[in-house]
Amino acid sequence: MSSVAENAKIIAKGLAFGESPRWHEGRLWLCNWGTGEIVAVSEDGKSRVMLTVPAVLPYSIDWLPDGRLLVISGREGLLLRQEVDGRLVTHADLRDLSKSPWNEIVVDGRGNIYVNGGGPAPAPGQHFGPGTIVLITPDGTARQVA
């Protein structure tokens, strides 16, 4: 019997810091933190830069039910949306809901968006404080839910 590790295959190399992997439209998408790019990789290893996010670090990605890409710009506290024409626009401004960086995102089938944020940075030897989860409804209303 073979282990999963024996069957593992490298499909992408040269990433500076790959984060937030998502399977979408037959490819593995991820944020390359070191370059500020959103990259899609096919099973045969062909990678393509799908989006470069200028001046911000793309922490995490997901898609609205209509197919538009969402990107969390964690340190800036913004949820960005890529329009059909390729422009990035602010979908939601989360800065008033937490001063800590935002991290992961997930979108449900109704278009509700959930974003989590870390707690305050700990002192050396201590744990992070409580984090935050925000719900952004399809009408654009954002509120803390946990």
N, C-alpha and C positions, 0 to 999 in steps of 0.2 A: 504494500500500500504506500502510495507517495503522499508526501505532505504538501500542504498548500505552498510552502516556501520553495519546494522543488519545482512546482509548476508556475511560479511567478515569472513574469516577463517585464523587463523595463521597456516602457513605451516612450519615455521622454527623458532627455538629459539636458544639462546646462541651465536648469532653472536656478534662479538666485534664491528663491524661497517660495516654493509652491504651497498654496493654502486654499482652503475652502473648495475641495473638489466636488463637482456636481456632474451627473450624467444627464446630458440634454441633446436631443436630436442625433443620437448615435455616436456622440463624442464625449470625452471627458473634458470638462471645462474647469479651469482653475485660475486663481489670482496668483500672479507672479510678483510677490511683494518687492523683490529686488529691482524690478524694472517698471512697476506701475502698470503692468499689462494684464489683460484678460486673455488667456490662451485656451484654445480648443485643440485636443489631441485625438486623432482617430486611432482605432485599434491597431493599425499597421505602423503607428509611430509618427505619422505626418502631423506636424503641429502648425498652427496658424494663429497669429496675433489677431484677435477679434476686436480688441478695443485697447487703446492706450488712454489711461485716465490721467490727464495733465495735472500736475502740482498736488496730487493727493495720493494716498496709499489705499488701493482697493482692498478692503479687508475680506469681504464676502460677497457672493452673488446669488441670485435666484431670478426667476422669471414670473411676470404677471400672467394671468390666464390668457391674455391676448398676445403673449409672446415677447413683450418688451422686457429687456434686461434691466434688472435692478442691481445697483452696486452700493455697498456700504462704505462710505468714507469715514472710518471710525474716529480718527483723531479730530477731524473737522466737524463731526456730529451731523453729517448730512447723509440722507438716502437719495442717491442719484438714479435717474431713469434715462435709458437710451431710447430716444425717439426713433421712429421708422427711418428718418433721414440721417440717422447717425449722431445727431446732437445729444449732448448730455444736459439734462435739466434737473433742478432740484425737485424731487418728489415729496420729500418731507424734511423739515429742519428739526432735528432732535436735540439741539444744544440746550434748550431750556429744561429738558427732562432728565438730564444727567451731565455732570461735568467729566465723568470717566469716559474713556473711549468705547465706542460701540463695536460689536464683534460679528456675530453670526446673524444670518437672516434666513427665514423660511416663509414661503407664501402658500396659503391654502387654496383649494379649488375655487373659492368664492372671491379671491383677491384680497383677503385679509393678510397683512404682513406682520410678522413677529420678528422683533430685533432684540438681541440681548446685549447688555453692556456689563462690563466688569465693575467690581466695587473699587473703592479707593485703593491706591497703591499702598501696600503694607510697608511698615518699617522692617528693617532687616530682621529675619528670624520670625516674622509674624505672617499670618495668612491674610489674603484679600478680604475686604469687608463684603457685605451683601451686595449682590449685583442688581440689575434692573432688567425687566422684560417689558417692552413697549408693543402695543398693538396699534397698527395704522390701518384704518378701515378704508374701503374703496372710495369713500367720499373725501379722504385725506385727513380725517380726524386722527390725531395721535394721542394716546393716553397710556400711562403706566398701568400694567395689569399684574405685575409681580415684582 
